[in-house]
Structure formats: structure tokens, C-alpha cells
């Protein structure tokens, strides 16, 4: 027998054993596929890892909120910055701003502007001061800015609001302070 014939016989023997092995594996795969709860060719659907719920955002602690609101009441006519309010609360500016908004529903500056408009309304009813003077006394730098902010909250201009309130007042008495209007309810 030649060397070539021996090697081809060995190759055939190896191929036959592999064929037998593959046939056995194929039969086993088909058997397992029948037992599996999903088709053999479809990849199993793995459960997704549970996602952590979003962290509930909490507002300012009551004593911090009280302290900041009292500070705003005492200094509303001054140029109050976010840094000033955060310092009173004992927090960083961004942390304070986020917590304040959760607690009150509005940004700190928005709250301060509303406070100034409310004080301006009270002053307009109790005195005959010109609107420019009212604007300066409650912390606005210009009457134009005061009018813009007032209109946003009260849905009318300061002059028109004052006229309407004085027209409603009983003769000889002061008009009762009126709410800011539909724009105020947020």
C-alpha cells in the first residue's frame, strides 16, 4: 500500500467519525429544540434588568424655606441675588435654586418679582405716588421693567390696575387689596 492511500484512508476515517459526531449533535440539538419553550432559531427574550426609579426630588427643609422667605420679605426692595438667597439657606446656588423651585413651584427670582408686584399693588392703593416712584421703592430699576413684570402677573398695566381699583373703592374709603389676576395663579 502506498503512503498516499494510507493517508486518504485515515482522512476518510476521520471524516466519517466527524460525520457521525455531527449527526449525533444535530439529533441532540433537534431534541432539545423540541423541549425548549421557544423555537430553536429564535433567540430567547431575556428579562431586562430593573431600572431604578427616578430619585424623588425633595424641596427645602421647612426651616431653610422660612429663613429664605423672611429674608426676601425684609429685603425685597434691594438688589437680592441668587447667591444672597442661597447663602441665607446655607446651600450652593444651584442646589438652593432647585430645592426652592420644588418647595414653592417657582424659581427664586420669580418669587421675588411676585413679592415686589404685591408690595407695589399695596403701595399704589395706599398712596398717590407716581408709578415710577412706586417701581423704585419696591426694587425695580426702571418703570418700564416694572410695567412689563406687572403686566405679566396682573394681566394689565399698573396705571390701569390702579384706576380700576380706585374706581371700585367706596367713596371715602380705601379699596380692598385685590389679587394679582389670572396670570398670578400658576
C-alpha positions as CSV (number, residue, x, y, z in Angstrom):
1,X,0.0,0.0,0.0
2,X,1.2,3.4,-0.8
3,X,1.7,6.3,1.6
4,X,-0.9,8.3,-0.3
5,X,-3.5,5.5,0.0
6,X,-2.9,5.3,3.7
7,X,-3.4,9.0,4.3
8,X,-6.6,9.1,2.3
9,X,-8.0,6.2,4.3
10,X,-7.1,7.9,7.5
11,X,-8.7,11.1,6.2
12,X,-11.8,9.2,5.3
13,X,-12.0,7.6,8.7
14,X,-11.7,10.9,10.4
15,X,-14.3,12.4,8.2
16,X,-16.7,9.5,9.0
17,X,-16.2,9.9,12.7
18,X,-16.8,13.7,12.4
19,X,-19.9,13.0,10.3
20,X,-21.1,10.6,13.0
21,X,-20.3,13.1,15.7
22,X,-22.1,15.9,13.8
23,X,-25.1,13.7,13.2
24,X,-25.3,12.9,16.9
25,X,-25.1,16.6,17.8
26,X,-27.7,17.5,15.2
27,X,-30.1,15.0,16.6
28,X,-29.4,16.2,20.2
29,X,-30.0,19.9,19.1
30,X,-33.3,18.9,17.4
31,X,-34.4,17.1,20.5
32,X,-33.5,20.0,22.8
33,X,-35.2,22.4,20.4
34,X,-38.4,20.5,20.8
35,X,-38.2,20.7,24.5
36,X,-37.4,24.4,24.6
37,X,-40.2,26.9,25.3
38,X,-39.2,29.0,22.3
39,X,-38.4,28.0,18.7
40,X,-34.8,26.8,18.3
41,X,-33.9,29.5,15.8
42,X,-35.4,32.4,17.8
43,X,-33.1,34.0,20.4
44,X,-34.6,33.8,23.9
45,X,-36.0,37.0,25.3
46,X,-34.0,37.8,28.4
47,X,-35.6,39.8,31.1
48,X,-34.4,43.4,31.2
49,X,-32.6,44.5,34.3
50,X,-34.9,46.6,36.5
51,X,-34.3,50.2,36.2
52,X,-34.0,52.2,39.4
53,X,-36.9,54.6,39.9
54,X,-36.0,58.2,39.5
55,X,-35.0,59.8,42.7
56,X,-37.8,61.7,44.3
57,X,-36.8,65.3,44.4
58,X,-37.4,67.0,47.7
59,X,-37.7,70.6,48.5
60,X,-36.1,72.8,51.1
61,X,-36.3,71.8,54.7
62,X,-39.0,73.9,56.4
63,X,-36.6,76.0,58.5
64,X,-34.5,76.8,55.4
65,X,-37.5,77.9,53.4
66,X,-38.8,80.0,56.3
67,X,-35.4,81.7,56.6
68,X,-35.2,82.5,52.9
69,X,-38.8,83.8,52.7
70,X,-38.2,86.0,55.7
71,X,-35.0,87.3,54.1
72,X,-36.9,88.1,50.9
73,X,-39.7,89.9,52.8
74,X,-37.1,92.0,54.6
75,X,-35.0,92.9,51.6
76,X,-37.4,92.7,48.6
77,X,-36.6,96.4,47.6
78,X,-32.9,95.7,47.5
79,X,-31.0,94.0,44.7
80,X,-31.2,90.5,46.0
81,X,-29.2,87.9,44.1
82,X,-29.5,84.1,43.9
83,X,-26.2,83.9,45.8
84,X,-27.6,86.0,48.6
85,X,-30.6,83.7,49.0
86,X,-28.5,80.6,48.8
87,X,-26.2,82.0,51.5
88,X,-29.1,82.6,53.8
89,X,-30.3,79.0,53.2
90,X,-26.7,77.6,53.7
91,X,-26.6,75.9,50.3
92,X,-24.9,76.3,46.9
93,X,-26.7,78.5,44.4
94,X,-27.7,75.7,42.1
95,X,-28.8,73.3,44.8
96,X,-30.8,76.1,46.5
97,X,-32.5,77.1,43.3
98,X,-33.6,73.5,42.5
99,X,-34.8,72.9,46.0
100,X,-36.6,76.3,46.2
101,X,-38.4,75.5,43.0
102,X,-39.6,72.1,44.3
103,X,-40.8,73.8,47.5
104,X,-42.6,76.7,46.0
105,X,-43.3,75.8,42.4
106,X,-41.5,78.9,41.1
107,X,-37.9,79.9,40.7
108,X,-36.4,82.2,43.4
109,X,-36.2,85.2,41.2
110,X,-39.8,84.7,40.0
111,X,-40.9,84.6,43.7
112,X,-39.1,87.8,44.4
113,X,-40.7,89.5,41.4
114,X,-44.2,88.5,42.6
115,X,-43.4,89.7,46.0
116,X,-42.4,93.1,44.6
117,X,-45.5,93.3,42.5
118,X,-47.7,92.6,45.5
119,X,-45.9,95.3,47.5
120,X,-46.3,97.7,44.6
121,X,-50.1,97.0,44.5
122,X,-50.4,97.7,48.2
123,X,-48.4,100.9,47.8
124,X,-50.5,102.0,44.8
125,X,-53.7,101.7,46.8
126,X,-52.4,103.4,49.9
127,X,-50.7,106.3,48.3
128,X,-50.9,108.7,45.3
129,X,-47.2,108.3,44.5
130,X,-46.3,108.3,40.8
131,X,-45.8,104.9,39.3
132,X,-42.1,105.5,38.7
133,X,-41.6,106.2,42.4
134,X,-43.6,103.0,43.3
135,X,-41.4,101.0,40.9
136,X,-38.2,102.3,42.5
137,X,-39.5,101.8,46.1
138,X,-40.2,98.1,45.6
139,X,-36.9,97.3,43.9
140,X,-37.3,97.8,40.2
141,X,-34.6,99.7,38.4
142,X,-36.9,101.3,35.8
143,X,-40.6,101.9,35.4
144,X,-40.5,100.1,32.0
145,X,-39.3,96.9,33.7
146,X,-41.9,97.3,36.5
147,X,-44.7,97.7,33.9
148,X,-43.5,94.6,32.0
149,X,-43.4,92.4,35.1
150,X,-46.6,93.8,36.5
151,X,-48.4,93.1,33.2
152,X,-47.1,89.5,33.3
153,X,-48.5,88.9,36.8
154,X,-51.6,91.1,36.8
155,X,-52.6,90.9,33.1
156,X,-52.9,94.7,33.0
157,X,-50.7,97.7,33.3
158,X,-50.0,99.3,36.7
159,X,-51.9,102.5,35.7
160,X,-54.9,100.7,34.5
161,X,-54.9,98.4,37.6
162,X,-54.7,101.4,39.9
163,X,-57.6,103.1,38.1
164,X,-59.8,100.1,38.2
165,X,-59.1,99.5,41.9
166,X,-59.8,103.1,42.8
167,X,-63.0,103.0,40.8
168,X,-64.2,100.0,42.8
169,X,-63.5,101.7,46.1
170,X,-66.4,103.0,48.1
171,X,-66.3,106.8,48.4
172,X,-64.2,108.0,51.3
173,X,-62.6,104.6,51.9
174,X,-59.7,102.6,50.6
175,X,-60.2,99.8,48.2
176,X,-59.6,96.3,49.4
177,X,-56.4,94.9,48.0
178,X,-57.1,92.7,45.1
179,X,-55.4,89.6,43.9
180,X,-52.8,89.8,41.1
181,X,-55.1,88.4,38.5
182,X,-55.3,85.3,36.3
183,X,-51.6,85.5,35.3
184,X,-50.7,85.2,39.0
185,X,-52.2,81.8,39.6
186,X,-49.6,79.4,38.3
